[in-house]
């Protein structure tokens, strides 16, 4: 596993404790570098699985800069999760605008895995301040009191 990947993997694994979250080093194991490659691999090797790409609203703001972002949107439905901070304008981003016609209402969230891409939804709700940057910083400092997954949710206002 590349050094940077290993650092993020082990830091995240140590700080995030939730029974429904499985931290893996899949990208390093299969040799992919970009999200598009990872999703393509998973679709090839897991036929019949209805994948949904989950991203924070902060990532939607820069999604148009990702390699093959339109290809990602064409392969899997996307759930965009509101985050703390400046996510207010995420839907107005170039990718948000380009995919505007494929956006479904939040009330239709249960149908997302069954929809043909491109399809995406913006989900509001509990917000977590955890970020990969914060996790790396806590690891670097050896912070024994780093936030745990269950400690950081706040109600959306």
N, C-alpha and C positions, 0 to 999 in steps of 0.2 A: 504494500500500500504506500503511495507517495507520502512523503513526510507531512505536508500540509493537510492532506486528507486524513491521515492517521491522527493528527492533533485534534481536528474538529470531531472526528468519530469518537475518540476516547473521552474528550471533554463533554460532548453531548451525552454520551452513554452514562457518564458519571453524574451528570446534573439533572437529567430528565428521567423521572421515575413515574411511569404511568402504565397500567396494564394493557392499554390499547395502542401504545406506541412502541414500535420495534425499530431500534436504531441499527442500521446495517452499513456495511462498507461495500454495497453492491457495485457501485460504479468502479471501484478499484478492482473488484473481483472479475468483472466482465470487460474491463478495459475501455470504458467509455469516458468521454470528457465533457460532453454536452448533454443537456436534458433531452434534446431530440433523439440522440443516439440511444440513451437509456430507455426512453419510452418505446422506440422502435424495437429494441432488443426484447423488452418485456412483452410486447404485443406478439412478436414472433414466437417466443418461448412459452407463452401462456395464452394460447388461443381460447376464446370463449370467456375470458375474464373481462369484466366491464371496468376498466380503469377510469379514475377521475384524477386529474392533476389538481393538487391543492397548493395554492400560493397565497402569500400575504399581499394585501393591497399595495404595500410599498413596492413589491416586485412588479405589479401590474403597471406602475408608473414608468418603469424602464423596460418592460417586456419587449417593446419594439426593438430594443438593442440586442436581444438574445439571438444567438445563432438559430436560424430556421424557426423563428417564433410562429410564423404562420403555419408551418408544418406541424408544430406541436398542437396548435388549435385545431388543425384538420384531423389529427389522430385521436385525441381524447377530449372529452368534456372537461371544463375547467371550473373549479370552485375557488373564488377569490374571497379570502377571509379578511374582514376589516381588522386593522391593527391600530395600536396606539400610535400617536404621532400624526404626521401629515399625510393621511390616506384619503382625505376629503376629495381630492381632485384625481384620484386614481382612474375613475371611469372616464375622465376627460382626456386621459393620456392618448397618444397616437394609437396604441394597441386597443385601448378601450373604445375609441371612436371607430377604428377599423372593424372591430367585432361587435359593434353596437346592435346590429340586426340579429345577432345570435344570442343576445342576452335574454335570459328567462327570468320571470319574477321570483323573488325569494320564496314565495308561497309554494312554488313548484319544485323546491329543492329535492324532494324525494324522487322526482322523475329524472334528475340529471344523469345518473349512471345509464339510463336506458335511452338517452337521446343520442341522435347521430351528430357527431361533430361537424362543424363547429357549434358548440353550445357552451354557455358559461353563465355563472350566477355570482352575484355579489352578496356575501353573507355577513350579516351584522350579528352581534351578540357579545359574549365574553371576549375580552381582549387581553392578550398576554404581552408583557413587555420583554419577554425573552427574545433574544436575537443571537445569531451566530457570533456577531462581534462581541456581545456581552459575555457569551459562554467562553470564548477564547480569552477575553480579558480576565475573567474569573479564574480560569485554568492557569494563566500566566502568573497571576498573583498568588495562586495556591489558596484561594478564598474558600475556607471551609463552610462559610455561611452563604454560599451562592444560592440564588433562588431555586426552588424546586418547582416543577410543573404545576402542582396543585396549589402553590402559594401565591401565584402571580395573576390570577384572573381577576378582572374587575368588570363590573356590570357596565354595559354600554349605556350611554345616556341619551 
